[in-house]
Amino acid sequence: MRRIISYALIAAFCLSLLIMGGCGKSRTAAVPRPEGTLGVAGFTNPIYNWQILAGYLQEEGNPAPDGTVETLDQLLLNTLHKHQVFDFVTPLAVEQCEKVVVFEEDGMPKVSAIKYWLEVGKCAQVDFLLVPQITYWRERVGGEGGVQTPAAIGLDFYLIDVKNEAIKRARYEEEQVSLLENLFTARKFADRDGKWVTASRLASEGIEEKLMELGL
């Protein structure tokens, strides 16, 4: 009986969110789109704290599974195109500058991550450089209907103003929880069709949300 009441309360709560626009609500960019030439770096997966631009890693020396970076790179490009962002220096072109900067620093003391990416931006001759990083990745253990361990991720998105050496950071960190654990996840619960999702699905949602936050 208690379970029936709980489900009824959940349904009523989600219905109220739908009425208020909480479930399936469309989002718009939080800030204006940056004006100037944009460069987009591919995802990197730092495994040591000196490789990240801000904060610290939850656990050093623990990389994401093989193929994760490539999957997220494609999700990033698809989302930029979905947002009508087409005119940018591509990750492949930026990668050439990443190699140049590494070569120029060869034999010198280890540079900070911020200095490194500023130099990459200057090499790519862009006004703004988007640098996405994977800082935590835990894949779902189980299936859509039930899990032993839910998926959890941490992603950082840095929009670097190369000329002014200023950085905007957008952090996305999520561990999927059941609706009963947190009723305020009702909109996400509905968007995910009530299923336990993969880490890649969480990442797709994070890319969508944080690009909007940065105006992209």
N, C-alpha and C positions, 0 to 999 in steps of 0.2 A: 504494500500500500504506500509506504514511504517513497519507494522508487517511482511509482506512478505520479505521486505528488511532485517529486523532484523534476521529472521530465516535463510535467505540465508547467512548472515554474520556469524552466529553461526555455520552453517554447514561447511562453508569454513574454519573457525578457527579450528574446531575439526578435519577436514580432514588434515589440516597442522600438527596438533599434531600427528595424526596417522602416517603421512609420516615421521616425526622426531622421532617417537617411543614413543611419549608422551602418547598415548592412548593404554592401554593394555600392557604397557611395563613391562617385567619381572624384578624383583628386586633380588639382591643378598645381603648377609649380609654386613653391612658397616664395620665391624671389625672382626678379627679372633675369633673363638669360644673360650671361656674361658677354660683354661687347668686346670683340677682338678675335684674333686667331686662336682656335682651340686645338690642342693636341691631346690625344687619348692614349695613355699607356695601357698595355695589357696587364692583367692581374699578376701580382707577385705574391709569393707565399713565404713571408719572413719566418725564419725559425729561431732567430736570435734577436734580442731586444734592440741591439744597435741597428738592425735593419728596418725598424719601423719609424715613422715620423713623429708619433706621439703615443703616450701611454706605455703599456708594457704587455707582453704576451702572457696568457693564462698559463701556458706551459711551453718552455723552450725545447727545441729539438724534436718537435712532433709535427712533421709536415702533413698536409692534406694528401689523400690518395692520388696516385698517378691519374692523369687525365682531368683532374678537377680544374686546374688553371685554364685549360683549353675550353672546357665546357662553360666556365664563367665568362671567358672572353667573348664567346659567341652570344651568350645571354646579354652581355653588356652592349655589344654592337646592335643586336636586335632591339633592345630597349631604347637606345639612342635614336634609331630609325623610327621606331614607333612614336617617339616624342618629336618627330620631325627635325631631328638634329642630323644633318647630312654633311655639312661642310666642316670637316676637321681633319687634322693630320692623324693618320691611322696608327694603330698599335704597331703594325709592321714597320712603318717609317720611323716611329719613335724608338723602336728596338735598335735600329741602326745607331742612333745617338747614345743609347744605353751602352752599347759596345764601345763606342768611341770614348765616352767618359771613363769607363773602366780602364781602357787602354792608357789614357792620359794620366790616370791616377796610379798606374802600375808602379810598384816600388816605393810609393809614398805612404805616409801614415794613413790608416783607415779613416776615410772621411765620414762625416755624419750623413744620415739618410736625407736630411733636409738639403744640405749642400749638394749632395749627389743629384737629387731630382731637380734642383734649380739649374745645375749645369746641363742636365739633359734637356730641360726646357729651353735654355739658351741655344743649345746645339740645334734643336728642332725649329728654332726661330718662331716660337709661338708666344702669344700673350698670356695664355692660360694653359696649364697642363693638368689633366685629370689623372690621378694616380690611385688606382684601387688595390687594396691588399686584403688577403685572407689571413686573419689572425687566429681563428679557431675553427675547427671542422670536426664534427662528430656525426657519423652517418646513423640513420635509423637502424635499430636491430629489431626485426620483426616485419610485419606486413601492414597493409592499409587498415585492417580491422583491429589490430592490437599489437603492442610493442613490448619488448623487454626494456629497451632503451630508446627514448625519442631522439629525433634529430636535433642538433644544436649547432649554431654557427656564430662566428664573429667576423664582420667585414668592416673595413674602413675605406672611406672615399675622401681623398684630399684634392681640392681644387686650388692649385698653386698659381698665384698672380706672380709671374716670373719677374717682371720689371720691378714691382714694388716689394718683392720677396715676402708676400703675405700669403697665408694659407687658411682656407676654410676646411674644416673637418666635419664629415657626416658619418656617424658611427651606427652600425646596425648589429644588434646582438639579440639573438632569440633562441630559446629552447622551447619546443612545442610542448604544451601542456594540455590536459584534457579540459573539456568545457566545465566539468564539475569542480576542477581545481581553481578555475578562474573564469567566472561568468563574463568578464569584460573582454574575453577573446571570442565572443559570440559571432562577431562579424567575420573574423578569420575562420572560425569553425564552419560558417555557412559557405564562405568562399572556397574552402577546401573540401566541400561536400561531406563534412563530418569524418574525414579520413586522416590517418596518420601519414604525414608526407615525408619525402626525402629531404636531405640537406640541400640538394640542388633546387628543390621547390622553395625552400625557405630563402635561398640565395636569390632566386628570381624575384621574390617579393621584396627583398631588401634592396636590390638594384633599382627596381621600380620606384620605391619610396625615397631612396636617398638621392637619386638623380633629380627627382622633383624638388627635393630640399635644396639642392645646389643650383636650381634653375635650369637644369638640362633635361 
